[in-house]
Amino acid sequence: MPNRLPSSLMIAAAAAVGACAGGQEVSQGPRAPSYLGIETILLDGDMVNFRVAMTGARDEADVETYGRCAAAQYALIRGFGFARHVRTQVAKTKETWRGDAVYLISAALPRGTRTIDAEVTVRDCGELGIPTV
């Protein structure tokens, strides 16, 4: 005798499979990030550490973007036009995400693939509503 699933369970399973088939993410509601602040620490000449905190991040990328925005504004404040990303570490405790990012700031476009144009980045951050230093 075959094992039969209750019809309500089969309907729920079919709905779940149908939702996955489209390849679209299901929204859990509006995203409301809250930017809790930026700490800037000069490490050595042109190497700067940025510590950021926020709630409402979707994932690590949102925290990394907040750090990038901080680095871009800091570069402009110091009279530089560019920054190169060295590393970012992200951790989450309860609802608070924390980022610890290190950037090298420079007047000329630095070598490497993880560089940012400070003016363009600050403008983009402003359009996205992400605060800077």
C-alpha positions in Angstrom: 0.0 0.0 0.0 1.6 3.4 -1.0 2.2 6.0 1.6 -0.1 8.9 1.0 0.5 12.5 2.1 -2.4 14.6 3.4 -3.7 16.9 0.6 -2.8 20.1 2.6 0.8 19.0 2.8 0.9 18.2 -1.0 -0.6 21.7 -1.8 2.0 23.4 0.5 4.8 21.4 -1.2 3.6 22.3 -4.7 3.4 25.9 -3.7 7.0 25.8 -2.4 8.3 24.2 -5.6 6.3 26.7 -7.7 7.8 29.6 -5.8 11.4 28.3 -6.4 10.8 27.6 -10.0 10.7 31.3 -10.9 14.1 32.0 -9.5 12.9 35.1 -7.8 13.6 35.9 -4.1 10.5 36.3 -1.9 10.6 39.6 -0.1 10.3 39.5 3.7 9.0 43.0 3.9 10.6 46.5 3.5 14.3 46.8 4.3 15.0 49.6 6.8 18.7 49.8 7.4 19.9 51.9 10.3 23.5 53.2 10.2 24.9 53.3 13.7 28.2 55.0 13.1 31.7 55.0 11.7 35.0 54.9 13.6 38.1 55.9 11.7 41.6 54.8 12.8 44.7 55.9 11.0 47.0 52.9 10.9 50.1 54.0 9.0 50.3 57.0 6.7 47.9 56.1 4.0 46.4 53.0 5.5 43.1 53.5 7.4 40.8 51.3 9.3 37.1 51.9 9.3 34.8 50.3 11.8 31.1 50.5 11.0 27.9 49.2 12.6 24.4 48.9 11.3 21.1 47.1 11.7 18.8 46.0 8.9 21.5 44.8 6.6 20.5 42.1 4.1 23.9 40.5 4.2 27.6 41.1 4.5 27.7 43.1 1.2 25.5 45.9 2.8 28.1 46.2 5.6 31.0 46.2 3.1 29.3 49.0 1.2 28.9 51.1 4.3 32.6 50.7 4.9 33.4 51.6 1.3 31.3 54.8 1.6 33.2 55.7 4.8 36.6 55.1 3.0 35.6 57.2 0.0 34.5 60.2 2.1 37.6 60.0 4.3 39.8 60.0 1.1 38.2 63.2 -0.1 38.5 64.8 3.3 42.2 64.1 3.3 42.6 65.5 -0.2 42.9 62.2 -2.0 40.8 60.9 -4.9 41.1 57.2 -4.6 41.2 54.2 -2.3 42.2 50.6 -2.6 40.4 48.0 -0.5 42.7 45.8 1.5 40.2 43.7 3.6 36.9 43.7 5.3 35.7 41.5 8.1 32.0 41.3 9.0 30.4 39.9 12.1 26.8 39.8 13.2 25.6 39.8 16.8 21.9 39.5 17.3 20.5 42.3 14.9 23.7 44.4 14.8 26.2 43.9 11.9 29.7 45.2 12.4 32.3 45.8 9.7 36.1 46.2 10.1 37.5 47.4 6.8 41.0 48.5 5.8 41.7 50.8 2.8 44.8 52.5 1.4 44.0 56.0 0.3 46.0 57.7 -2.5 46.0 60.7 -4.8 46.5 58.6 -7.9 44.6 55.6 -9.0 46.3 52.7 -7.2 47.2 49.4 -8.7 44.8 46.5 -8.2 41.3 45.5 -9.0 39.6 46.6 -5.8 40.0 50.3 -6.2 37.4 53.0 -5.8 37.1 56.5 -7.2 36.2 58.5 -4.1 34.1 61.2 -5.7 32.0 58.7 -7.7 31.6 56.5 -4.7 30.5 59.3 -2.3 28.0 60.5 -4.9 26.6 56.9 -5.3 26.4 56.5 -1.5 24.5 59.7 -1.2 22.0 58.6 -3.8 21.6 55.3 -1.9 21.1 57.1 1.4 24.2 55.6 2.9 26.0 58.0 5.3 29.7 58.7 5.0 32.3 59.9 7.6 
